């Protein structure tokens, strides 16, 4: 029997109005898109020129000059357009913004080569070297972002120009790459085009896009490594000196994807690849591929993921290392990698209807992804450590990748636009649906419309999930007069009960449901009537979380979570030297809603101790004196909000006071 | 009043016969020197060819070919010769070894240019680029090692050929560099020649060598940075791509040395520089320079030094970072840096007669330096972490510099020959002397002869310092019949009482001395008679040491030391997952002499607990379950012996059980 996956509700139909998320989502349109537009046009003072729009003008023959920027510079325009598209869909059409986008799309069209090829770096700088360095050239990666943007723009506006541009390019790719004789049997050095081709197939129904995506997935890691092979090509030219010593694991090309059991290499590459694998596992109903996805997912989330939903333990090469290796102060945990983790998790959840995937999606979104952006939207973390001591985050040292302060947007930037597009498309993570059921994954206040068993409902979710744990959902039938349905039994609502939730109550139309059945993490309400009022009362309480003792970095330590939010200590609240801290987990945390702190948060006070400087006044470095402890009350704030006050220390995992 | 520093007793007069040290010293002659000779001659199978001797033959016009190896490849020959020299001096002349050395020296002579210049890289490969890249070219560094070797060989054998070769080269350097017009005002990118020129001055009495050393020290960091200046030279050519982004701190050229307050940059460069500064402070009785040495020393040992005497917290660039930044698992702590720390400490101790310097020298030698070499002498650590989990020491990650297993000697190697020369010249660290007193810095069994107040003594030290803490010293006058002295009062023996020593007893000729006076760490025995029998009974007991709470990495942790030896836990004794361990510091450590373990060591058993895997059988990564503890007895062994059994985890700093 063919399995049917959950579909997203179109972004334009999900109207988010949520006190927690709105402040971030608003930044996309108000701050990020205008700022990025200026950077794309080299108008930001002090910032390295992006040269991005200029490259397109040069490629279009409208300006003179050299290509400037990274080989994947075009993706900055693509990501901007995708975020614009999501914003137009989710926040409503905007004439001025749409005009800018239309003009940019027209420029992209003019920069496209006659044969359909589209990439300003190769067009301007290396016209004879197309497709000769898949490992480093990022042509397919860039193509992928263009395609994603075009699909989003089409879905937001109904306009077809951009879609036609990228379809022509996709046709070039489908002709160039494939298993046939005469075709190139290579695959992207940075996965991305695969999931983009699936998206393009889904809007165009053009099967060859799907087949080429499948080809890329199937070819990867087969036989001799393609990237070693292409180096022997006549026109091969190395691009990045730091790629010397390249290992195929870096791009997940060390083994056929179906044989990969552990998440390896560059974390963003990995999760983009896995997302496409999940798409294809569904499209081809490929159980073997789905199993590979499950194995890789499990390895990641059960052995290689930070409590914040961060992945990629090594600063060097932004990569996975080994099981349980989760150092807190030197990790990479790129914001983009957590976005990719959410993308992968969403696909797996849609396919399997198992809420454990949404648990991880939520963990990544509410912690690492949000931590990636400053609360004013003007600066970003690429690297998301769980412990920071600003003094040792020095350039030209082993910690040079760790920044204690968010960075302004750079000429070349992946994380900021990636965060922007994720925020602008948050709606896709809130719901899933099929013919008869609405799945609620995230408790984010919004209004939407959805058809279940042919009956159209207006659904309004009023969520106080992060504050007092109360969520009210009102589903009311619309058009009952006109609508006819042959179904005698009504639709269903599936409510995700998070894996970490210990207690909750649920009321359906005022009546408490006793011992509701939860399957794969979803509580199913069946046979919906014309008006359903559902109230969930989750026990929203700070809790102490510990890591598997195989995680050496966290042994003897404890983290504080509240709902999906990981908490941390900051110097702003606790003074410096957070490593001196111990938490007494036998005392109750005290939760305080602080409306004026960090935009309104619940802070958590924790009793404990700290190691005193007493006895060390002589400044000696080592000595036999016994440690002196002082009683302390530690104050924790959500990790996603860290670094929004003065620069200082931060720590997630705190030593636990052991009582004997 | 001119201050007089302590002098070393010539190596040939110190006959070490010590159960702890002999096994290492023996390796130099038996294993290291023959092995290195083979590598220098490209005869070691599987090892990258050194090409070192071949380079000299090519430079001498006796063979054809290209230069191969690093720009400083010549230093491998120099370091081998220096270690040979120390070995001939300390272990007795050896005809075969001396013949090899003489032939090599003759070859070096033939490779020397007519004008006295000596460097095979520049002679063969870049004859027109002499002295055009002091930052990276290592010409002065290489010169320094040649000079050091020649001085040592002269002192060991009385043969002058090598000394004459390097003196001719030193003359070239003294002419080229200096403050005068027409001279180059640059200074070495890697300090080393400065201390070498002081050594050369001390044997030749040629003042210009000293003056040029002083010039290099004084010029360093003055005005505009010389290394930036030379890049604008016509013949400048970059050598190391990784030097892009060079910061003057890397080579301690960011400020005039007298204004430097903190130990910065590449740790080996730093301590070689400081050693020369200490030499010159003494030679010129330069109080200001001495003060700078003291300031830098104090910064290092009070804020930037591991308990093992390791320095250099960053793997990237093998450099210092910031005060109290002493991570245990990702540090560099190069073996050579600790050797340089000992060199610097010895010079400061000789000058100030303050035993606190010897405390650090001892700490570096007995821990990091010895850990640098395998007990079979066949493999070496360059990097000396204080905590190792072999699983995460992966290539192409942030921890790629950390090796859980010692490495075989490489084609280019600094640490192995540096350790070899240190072991072969250990005698210099044992004693210091002046006209009237013998200073005993290290309790290493040996016999020597020394004159005090004109009276010649045979001194025999029988040390069981590391086992039961007993040291017997017998000083007997020789030649009493022939010797005449006008001194009516006899000489003195100064015994170092280590700063960490809490209790000891001392007997002079069978009589216990009550409340002996200790000045600057030395206990002075005056007016020596013809026969003095001194017995020291140190309380040699394992002790718990803690770090200043500003050392974030060590907070809540404890290390075990016994005498100068730092202890560690190894997987071989304790199983894996050492991070699960807690030590109960309120119970007494149990010390056991184990004659069959690691060549005979005292192991220390420590009561404590470990975090159990109980409750985590489901393999989850995070959870709320409370930690389960199990009683455990941990076994610690000396850090210097770690990694001599099967590959496994190691840890110095262990969590301390806090009792409330």
HADDOCK unambig.tbl for C-alpha pairs under 7 A between the chains (distance, minus, plus):
assign (segid A and resid 302 and name CA) (segid B and resid 620 and name CA) 5.86 0.50 0.50
assign (segid A and resid 302 and name CA) (segid B and resid 621 and name CA) 5.04 0.50 0.50
assign (segid A and resid 303 and name CA) (segid B and resid 621 and name CA) 6.21 0.50 0.50
assign (segid A and resid 314 and name CA) (segid B and resid 397 and name CA) 5.45 0.50 0.50
assign (segid A and resid 314 and name CA) (segid B and resid 398 and name CA) 5.43 0.50 0.50
assign (segid A and resid 315 and name CA) (segid B and resid 397 and name CA) 6.99 0.50 0.50
assign (segid A and resid 315 and name CA) (segid B and resid 398 and name CA) 5.67 0.50 0.50
assign (segid A and resid 316 and name CA) (segid B and resid 396 and name CA) 6.76 0.50 0.50
assign (segid A and resid 316 and name CA) (segid B and resid 397 and name CA) 4.99 0.50 0.50
assign (segid A and resid 316 and name CA) (segid B and resid 398 and name CA) 4.96 0.50 0.50
assign (segid A and resid 317 and name CA) (segid B and resid 397 and name CA) 6.70 0.50 0.50
assign (segid A and resid 321 and name CA) (segid B and resid 392 and name CA) 6.67 0.50 0.50
assign (segid A and resid 322 and name CA) (segid B and resid 391 and name CA) 6.92 0.50 0.50
assign (segid A and resid 322 and name CA) (segid B and resid 392 and name CA) 6.21 0.50 0.50
assign (segid A and resid 325 and name CA) (segid B and resid 392 and name CA) 6.54 0.50 0.50
assign (segid A and resid 391 and name CA) (segid B and resid 322 and name CA) 6.92 0.50 0.50
assign (segid A and resid 392 and name CA) (segid B and resid 321 and name CA) 6.67 0.50 0.50
assign (segid A and resid 392 and name CA) (segid B and resid 322 and name CA) 6.22 0.50 0.50
assign (segid A and resid 392 and name CA) (segid B and resid 325 and name CA) 6.53 0.50 0.50
assign (segid A and resid 396 and name CA) (segid B and resid 316 and name CA) 6.77 0.50 0.50
assign (segid A and resid 397 and name CA) (segid B and resid 314 and name CA) 5.47 0.50 0.50
assign (segid A and resid 397 and name CA) (segid B and resid 315 and name CA) 6.98 0.50 0.50
assign (segid A and resid 397 and name CA) (segid B and resid 316 and name CA) 4.98 0.50 0.50
assign (segid A and resid 397 and name CA) (segid B and resid 317 and name CA) 6.68 0.50 0.50
assign (segid A and resid 398 and name CA) (segid B and resid 314 and name CA) 5.43 0.50 0.50
assign (segid A and resid 398 and name CA) (segid B and resid 315 and name CA) 5.66 0.50 0.50
assign (segid A and resid 398 and name CA) (segid B and resid 316 and name CA) 4.95 0.50 0.50
assign (segid A and resid 544 and name CA) (segid B and resid 624 and name CA) 5.96 0.50 0.50
assign (segid A and resid 545 and name CA) (segid B and resid 622 and name CA) 6.59 0.50 0.50
assign (segid A and resid 545 and name CA) (segid B and resid 623 and name CA) 5.41 0.50 0.50
assign (segid A and resid 545 and name CA) (segid B and resid 624 and name CA) 4.58 0.50 0.50
assign (segid A and resid 546 and name CA) (segid B and resid 622 and name CA) 5.70 0.50 0.50
assign (segid A and resid 546 and name CA) (segid B and resid 623 and name CA) 5.53 0.50 0.50
assign (segid A and resid 546 and name CA) (segid B and resid 624 and name CA) 5.87 0.50 0.50
assign (segid A and resid 547 and name CA) (segid B and resid 621 and name CA) 5.80 0.50 0.50
assign (segid A and resid 547 and name CA) (segid B and resid 622 and name CA) 4.48 0.50 0.50
assign (segid A and resid 547 and name CA) (segid B and resid 623 and name CA) 6.44 0.50 0.50
assign (segid A and resid 548 and name CA) (segid B and resid 616 and name CA) 6.49 0.50 0.50
assign (segid A and resid 548 and name CA) (segid B and resid 620 and name CA) 6.75 0.50 0.50
assign (segid A and resid 548 and name CA) (segid B and resid 621 and name CA) 5.01 0.50 0.50
assign (segid A and resid 548 and name CA) (segid B and resid 622 and name CA) 5.82 0.50 0.50
assign (segid A and resid 549 and name CA) (segid B and resid 613 and name CA) 6.34 0.50 0.50
assign (segid A and resid 552 and name CA) (segid B and resid 579 and name CA) 5.50 0.50 0.50
assign (segid A and resid 555 and name CA) (segid B and resid 579 and name CA) 6.44 0.50 0.50
assign (segid A and resid 555 and name CA) (segid B and resid 580 and name CA) 6.00 0.50 0.50
assign (segid A and resid 579 and name CA) (segid B and resid 552 and name CA) 5.50 0.50 0.50
assign (segid A and resid 579 and name CA) (segid B and resid 555 and name CA) 6.43 0.50 0.50
assign (segid A and resid 580 and name CA) (segid B and resid 555 and name CA) 6.00 0.50 0.50
assign (segid A and resid 613 and name CA) (segid B and resid 549 and name CA) 6.31 0.50 0.50
assign (segid A and resid 616 and name CA) (segid B and resid 548 and name CA) 6.50 0.50 0.50
assign (segid A and resid 620 and name CA) (segid B and resid 302 and name CA) 5.86 0.50 0.50
assign (segid A and resid 620 and name CA) (segid B and resid 548 and name CA) 6.76 0.50 0.50
assign (segid A and resid 621 and name CA) (segid B and resid 302 and name CA) 5.03 0.50 0.50
assign (segid A and resid 621 and name CA) (segid B and resid 303 and name CA) 6.22 0.50 0.50
assign (segid A and resid 621 and name CA) (segid B and resid 547 and name CA) 5.80 0.50 0.50
assign (segid A and resid 621 and name CA) (segid B and resid 548 and name CA) 5.03 0.50 0.50
assign (segid A and resid 622 and name CA) (segid B and resid 545 and name CA) 6.58 0.50 0.50
assign (segid A and resid 622 and name CA) (segid B and resid 546 and name CA) 5.68 0.50 0.50
assign (segid A and resid 622 and name CA) (segid B and resid 547 and name CA) 4.47 0.50 0.50
assign (segid A and resid 622 and name CA) (segid B and resid 548 and name CA) 5.83 0.50 0.50
assign (segid A and resid 623 and name CA) (segid B and resid 545 and name CA) 5.40 0.50 0.50
assign (segid A and resid 623 and name CA) (segid B and resid 546 and name CA) 5.52 0.50 0.50
assign (segid A and resid 623 and name CA) (segid B and resid 547 and name CA) 6.44 0.50 0.50
assign (segid A and resid 624 and name CA) (segid B and resid 544 and name CA) 5.98 0.50 0.50
assign (segid A and resid 624 and name CA) (segid B and resid 545 and name CA) 4.59 0.50 0.50
assign (segid A and resid 624 and name CA) (segid B and resid 546 and name CA) 5.87 0.50 0.50
assign (segid A and resid 658 and name CA) (segid B and resid 658 and name CA) 6.78 0.50 0.50
assign (segid A and resid 659 and name CA) (segid B and resid 659 and name CA) 7.00 0.50 0.50
